[in-house]
């Protein structure tokens, strides 16, 4: 059964984590309306490994 509406689940991944060389990744799952936000999301979220707020971008 297909879902109605334009909301889709997206995964947000930290952009600064890879550069530090520390193991693991910081990822969040959220939803967005693809009609209102057709381009990729970019949100500041807390990274527990780095212990600070970092930019998280949507990945495919």
DSSP file (Angstrom, degrees, kcal/mol; ACC not computed):
  #  RESIDUE AA STRUCTURE BP1 BP2  ACC     N-H-->O    O-->H-N    N-H-->O    O-->H-N    TCO  KAPPA ALPHA  PHI   PSI    X-CA   Y-CA   Z-CA
    1    1 A X              0   0    0      0, 0.0     2,-0.2     0, 0.0     0, 0.0   0.000 360.0 360.0 360.0 126.5    0.0    0.0    0.0
    2    2 A X        -     0   0    0      1,-0.1     2,-0.2     0, 0.0     0, 0.0  -0.507 360.0-118.1 -79.5 143.4    1.5    3.4   -1.1
    3    3 A X        -     0   0    0     -2,-0.2     2,-0.2     4,-0.0    -1,-0.1  -0.565  25.2-129.6 -78.3 142.8    1.7    6.2    1.4
    4    4 A X        +     0   0    0     -2,-0.2     3,-0.3     2,-0.0     2,-0.1  -0.632  64.6  32.7 -88.4 151.9   -0.2    9.4    0.6
    5    5 A X  S    S-     0   0    0     -2,-0.2    -2,-0.0     1,-0.1    28,-0.0  -0.387  88.5 -81.2 101.2-177.1    1.5   12.8    0.7
    6    6 A X  S    S+     0   0    0     -2,-0.1    28,-2.4     2,-0.0     2,-0.4   0.270  78.7 120.7-113.3   7.7    4.9   14.2    0.0
    7    7 A X  E     +A   33   0A   0     -3,-0.3     2,-0.3    26,-0.2    26,-0.2  -0.616  36.3 177.8 -81.5 131.2    6.7   13.4    3.3
    8    8 A X  E     -A   32   0A   0     24,-2.5    24,-2.2    -2,-0.4     2,-0.3  -0.953  30.6-112.8-130.5 150.6    9.8   11.2    2.9
    9    9 A X  E     -A   31   0A   0     -2,-0.3     2,-0.3    22,-0.2    22,-0.3  -0.641  36.3-174.1 -80.3 137.7   12.4    9.9    5.4
   10   10 A X  E     -A   30   0A   0     20,-3.2    20,-2.4    -2,-0.3     2,-0.5  -0.953  19.6-133.8-131.8 152.6   15.9   11.3    5.1
   11   11 A X  E     -AB  29  59A   0     48,-0.7    48,-2.5    -2,-0.3     2,-0.5  -0.918  15.3-156.4-108.2 129.7   19.2   10.6    6.8
   12   12 A X  E     -AB  28  58A   0     16,-3.5    16,-2.4    -2,-0.5     2,-0.4  -0.909  11.4-169.5-106.0 130.2   21.4   13.4    8.0
   13   13 A X  E     -AB  27  57A   0     44,-3.0    44,-2.6    -2,-0.5    14,-0.2  -0.939  27.9-105.5-122.9 143.8   25.1   12.8    8.4
   14   14 A X  E     - B   0  56A   0     12,-2.0     4,-0.3    -2,-0.4    42,-0.2  -0.394  21.1-160.5 -66.0 137.0   27.8   14.9   10.0
   15   15 A X  S    S+     0   0    0     40,-2.3     4,-0.3     1,-0.1    -1,-0.1   0.730  87.5  48.8 -89.9 -24.8   30.1   16.7    7.6
   16   16 A X  S  > S+     0   0    0     39,-0.4     4,-0.8     1,-0.2     3,-0.3   0.646  91.9  77.5 -90.3 -16.3   32.9   17.4   10.1
   17   17 A X  H >>>S+     0   0    0      1,-0.2     3,-0.8     2,-0.2     4,-0.8   0.881  88.5  55.1 -65.9 -40.6   33.3   13.9   11.6
   18   18 A X  H >45S+     0   0    0     -4,-0.3     3,-0.5     1,-0.2    -1,-0.2   0.853 103.6  56.3 -61.6 -36.1   35.2   12.4    8.7
   19   19 A X  H 345S+     0   0    0     -4,-0.3    -1,-0.2    -3,-0.3    -2,-0.2   0.744  99.5  59.9 -70.0 -24.4   37.9   15.0    8.8
   20   20 A X  H <<5S-     0   0    0     -3,-0.8    -1,-0.2    -4,-0.8    -2,-0.2   0.779  97.1-135.4 -77.5 -26.0   38.7   14.3   12.5
   21   21 A X  T <<5 +     0   0    0     -4,-0.8     2,-0.1    -3,-0.5    -3,-0.1   0.480  54.8 141.7  84.4   2.0   39.7   10.7   11.9
   22   22 A X      < -     0   0    0     -5,-0.5    -1,-0.3     1,-0.1    -2,-0.1  -0.491  56.6-104.0 -75.5 147.8   37.7    9.5   14.9
   23   23 A X  S    S+     0   0    0     -2,-0.1    -1,-0.1    -3,-0.1     2,-0.1  -0.324  80.0  29.1 -71.2 155.6   35.8    6.2   14.6
   24   24 A X  S    S-     0   0    0      2,-0.0     2,-0.3    -2,-0.0    -2,-0.0  -0.169  73.7-108.2  90.3 174.9   32.0    6.1   14.1
   25   25 A X        -     0   0    0     -2,-0.1     2,-0.6     2,-0.1    -2,-0.0  -0.959  12.4-128.5-140.2 158.5   29.6    8.5   12.5
   26   26 A X        +     0   0    0     -2,-0.3   -12,-2.0   -12,-0.1     2,-0.4  -0.946  38.8 166.1-110.1 113.6   26.9   10.9   13.7
   27   27 A X  E     -A   13   0A   0     -2,-0.6     2,-0.3   -14,-0.2   -14,-0.2  -0.974  17.2-169.7-131.4 144.8   23.6   10.3   11.8
   28   28 A X  E     -A   12   0A   0    -16,-2.4   -16,-3.5    -2,-0.4     2,-0.5  -0.964  13.7-143.7-127.8 146.9   20.0   11.4   12.4
   29   29 A X  E     +A   11   0A   0     -2,-0.3     2,-0.3   -18,-0.2   -18,-0.2  -0.946  33.8 149.4-110.4 132.3   16.8   10.2   10.7
   30   30 A X  E     -A   10   0A   0    -20,-2.4   -20,-3.2    -2,-0.5     2,-0.3  -0.857  37.5-113.1-146.3 179.7   14.1   12.8   10.1
   31   31 A X  E     -A    9   0A   0     -2,-0.3     2,-0.3   -22,-0.3   -22,-0.2  -0.883  25.6-176.2-120.3 154.7   11.3   13.5    7.6
   32   32 A X  E     -A    8   0A   0    -24,-2.2   -24,-2.5    -2,-0.3     2,-0.7  -0.980  32.1-114.0-144.6 157.9   10.8   16.3    5.1
   33   33 A X  E  >  -A    7   0A   0     -2,-0.3     4,-2.4   -26,-0.2   -26,-0.2  -0.842  23.0-157.1 -91.4 114.6    8.2   17.5    2.7
   34   34 A X  T  4 S+     0   0    0    -28,-2.4    -1,-0.1    -2,-0.7   -27,-0.1   0.670  89.7  56.4 -72.6 -14.5    9.8   17.1   -0.8
   35   35 A X  T  4 S+     0   0    0    -29,-0.2     3,-0.4     1,-0.1    -1,-0.2   0.898 115.5  35.6 -77.3 -42.3    7.4   19.7   -2.4
   36   36 A X  T  4 S+     0   0    0      1,-0.2     2,-0.3    -3,-0.2    -2,-0.2   0.806 131.2  31.7 -79.3 -30.9    8.4   22.4    0.1
   37   37 A X     <  +     0   0    0     -4,-2.4    -1,-0.2     1,-0.1    -2,-0.1  -0.685  64.6 159.0-129.1  76.9   12.1   21.3    0.3
   38   38 A X        +     0   0    0     -3,-0.4    -1,-0.1    -2,-0.3     2,-0.1   0.807  60.3  67.0 -72.8 -28.2   13.2   19.8   -3.0
   39   39 A X  S    S-     0   0    0      1,-0.1     2,-0.1     0, 0.0     0, 0.0  -0.316 103.2 -72.9 -86.7 175.3   16.9   20.3   -2.4
   40   40 A X        -     0   0    0      1,-0.1    -1,-0.1    -2,-0.1     2,-0.1  -0.410  49.7-118.8 -73.4 141.5   19.0   18.6    0.2
   41   41 A X        -     0   0    0     -2,-0.1    17,-2.0    -4,-0.1     2,-0.3  -0.415  22.8-169.1 -78.0 152.6   18.6   19.6    3.9
   42   42 A X  E     +C   57   0A   0     15,-0.2     2,-0.3    -2,-0.1    15,-0.2  -0.902  16.8 165.0-144.6 111.7   21.4   21.1    6.0
   43   43 A X  E     -C   56   0A   0     13,-2.5    13,-3.2    -2,-0.3     2,-0.6  -0.952  38.5-119.6-132.0 146.0   20.8   21.4    9.7
   44   44 A X  E     +C   55   0A   0     -2,-0.3     2,-0.3    11,-0.2    11,-0.2  -0.778  44.9 165.5 -84.3 123.0   23.0   22.0   12.8
   45   45 A X  E     -C   54   0A   0      9,-2.6     9,-3.0    -2,-0.6     2,-0.4  -0.868  41.3 -90.2-132.4 165.3   22.7   19.0   15.1
   46   46 A X  E     -C   53   0A   0     -2,-0.3     2,-0.7     7,-0.2     7,-0.2  -0.637  29.5-154.2 -80.9 130.8   24.6   17.7   18.2
   47   47 A X  E  >> -C   52   0A   0      5,-2.7     4,-1.5    -2,-0.4     5,-1.3  -0.924   2.0-162.6-103.7 112.0   27.5   15.3   17.4
   48   48 A X  T  45S+     0   0    0     -2,-0.7    -1,-0.1     1,-0.2     5,-0.0   0.778  87.7  53.2 -68.6 -25.6   28.0   13.1   20.5
   49   49 A X  T  45S+     0   0    0      1,-0.2    -1,-0.2     3,-0.1   -26,-0.1   0.926 118.8  33.6 -73.6 -45.5   31.5   11.9   19.5
   50   50 A X  T  45S-     0   0    0      2,-0.2    -2,-0.2   -28,-0.0    -1,-0.2   0.613 103.3-136.2 -83.5 -12.9   32.8   15.5   18.9
   51   51 A X  T  <5 +     0   0    0     -4,-1.5     2,-0.3     1,-0.2    -3,-0.2   0.867  69.2  81.0  58.9  42.4   30.6   16.8   21.8
   52   52 A X  E   <S- C   0  47A   0     -5,-1.3    -5,-2.7    -7,-0.1     2,-0.3  -0.975  88.5 -78.9-160.9 170.7   29.5   19.9   20.0
   53   53 A X  E     + C   0  46A   0     -2,-0.3     2,-0.3    -7,-0.2    -7,-0.2  -0.617  52.4 171.5 -77.7 132.1   27.0   21.2   17.4
   54   54 A X  E     - C   0  45A   0     -9,-3.0    -9,-2.6    -2,-0.3     2,-0.4  -0.902  38.9 -91.2-136.1 165.8   28.0   20.5   13.8
   55   55 A X  E     - C   0  44A   0     -2,-0.3   -40,-2.3   -11,-0.2     2,-0.5  -0.661  37.4-163.7 -80.3 128.4   26.4   20.8   10.3
   56   56 A X  E     -BC  14  43A   0    -13,-3.2   -13,-2.5    -2,-0.4     2,-0.3  -0.962   5.4-162.3-113.9 128.2   24.6   17.6    9.2
   57   57 A X  E     -BC  13  42A   0    -44,-2.6   -44,-3.0    -2,-0.5   -15,-0.2  -0.805  26.0-101.8-111.5 153.2   23.7   17.2    5.5
   58   58 A X  E     -B   12   0A   0    -17,-2.0     2,-0.3    -2,-0.3   -46,-0.2  -0.485  37.2-162.4 -70.1 136.0   21.2   14.9    3.9
   59   59 A X  E      B   11   0A   0    -48,-2.5   -48,-0.7    -2,-0.2   -18,-0.1  -0.835 360.0 360.0-116.1 159.1   22.7   11.8    2.2
   60   60 A X              0   0    0     -2,-0.3    -2,-0.0   -50,-0.1    -1,-0.0   0.469 360.0 360.0 -75.9 360.0   21.1    9.5   -0.4
